Amino acid sequence: MNNNHADQIVRNQLISFLKDRNAHVNSEDVLRDFPMEHINSKIEGIEYTPWQLLEHMRLTQRDIIDFIEDANYKMPDFPAGYWPEKRQSDSDLWNTSIQLFFDDMDHMESIAKDPNIDLYQSMPAGDKYSVFREILIVIDHNAYHLGQLILFRKHFGAWGKRNSLSVI
């Protein structure tokens, strides 16, 4: 197998794990038809709401894109820069968060697809990191928090039989 073919296989797998159902449910399945009456609800012992969690996912994914693309990248304050303000959401804000999350996911896909981007070369803003690593972090981070959103949905009785393919 030549290097170009192997590189394409890796890129296709990265895209698949970003967007498709693999070992876990995909983001569209989790976010589709999320009960609007619960986007600001909390579960005892959990300090954030589903909307705050979605915003955290979105902000983190956006930050990783900025890290990949901006040679002058400056990390936001941690953890404040990766979480929204403690406020309530409404349907417009929820839908905007979802749209921006998916727009950035599409952007991550375009990064993974771009044959002009060396997945393994060190990045200017962080020479011990690679684009490959950052894409894996997005995949892992999103999968982790999507699982949490499924638990919110289950708690609210909004994860029914149509979603039973999930092992969660």
MOGIQUI-V868707 format. One record per residue. RES is the residue in one small letter. SS is DSSP state (hx for helix, st for strand, lp for the rest). NEAR is the number of other ideal C-beta (glycine too) atoms within 10 Angstrom. Layout:
res=[RES;RES]
ss=[SS;SS]
near=[NEAR;NEAR]
This chain:
res=[m;n;n;n;h;a;d;q;i;v;r;n;q;l;i;s;f;l;k;d;r;n;a;h;v;n;s;e;d;v;l;r;d;f;p;m;e;h;i;n;s;k;i;e;g;i;e;y;t;p;w;q;l;l;e;h;m;r;l;t;q;r;d;i;i;d;f;i;e;d;a;n;y;k;m;p;d;f;p;a;g;y;w;p;e;k;r;q;s;d;s;d;l;w;n;t;s;i;q;l;f;f;d;d;m;d;h;m;e;s;i;a;k;d;p;n;i;d;l;y;q;s;m;p;a;g;d;k;y;s;v;f;r;e;i;l;i;v;i;d;h;n;a;y;h;l;g;q;l;i;l;f;r;k;h;f;g;a;w;g;k;r;n;s;l;s;v;i]
ss=[lp;lp;hx;hx;hx;hx;hx;hx;hx;hx;hx;hx;hx;hx;hx;hx;hx;hx;hx;lp;lp;lp;lp;lp;lp;lp;hx;hx;hx;hx;hx;lp;lp;lp;lp;hx;hx;hx;lp;lp;lp;lp;lp;lp;lp;lp;lp;lp;lp;hx;hx;hx;hx;hx;hx;hx;hx;hx;hx;hx;hx;hx;hx;hx;hx;hx;hx;hx;hx;lp;lp;lp;lp;lp;lp;lp;lp;lp;lp;hx;hx;hx;lp;lp;lp;lp;lp;lp;lp;lp;hx;hx;hx;hx;hx;hx;hx;hx;hx;hx;hx;hx;hx;hx;hx;hx;hx;hx;hx;hx;hx;hx;hx;lp;lp;lp;lp;lp;lp;lp;lp;st;st;lp;lp;st;st;st;st;st;hx;hx;hx;hx;hx;hx;hx;hx;hx;hx;hx;hx;hx;hx;hx;hx;hx;hx;hx;hx;hx;hx;hx;hx;hx;lp;lp;lp;lp;lp;hx;hx;hx;lp;lp;lp;lp;lp]
near=[6;7;7;9;9;10;14;13;11;15;20;12;13;22;18;14;20;23;19;10;13;13;7;20;20;19;22;13;17;25;19;10;12;19;14;12;9;18;21;15;14;13;15;5;5;15;9;17;21;25;22;22;19;27;23;18;25;23;19;20;23;18;18;21;18;15;18;22;15;12;7;7;14;9;12;14;7;8;8;9;12;17;17;19;7;9;10;10;20;12;9;8;16;19;12;14;21;18;11;16;20;16;12;20;19;12;15;24;16;11;22;24;13;12;10;4;15;13;18;10;11;12;19;12;16;14;9;7;15;17;23;17;14;20;23;14;15;24;21;11;15;24;17;11;17;22;14;18;19;19;14;23;21;14;14;15;9;15;21;10;6;8;17;8;9;16;7;14]
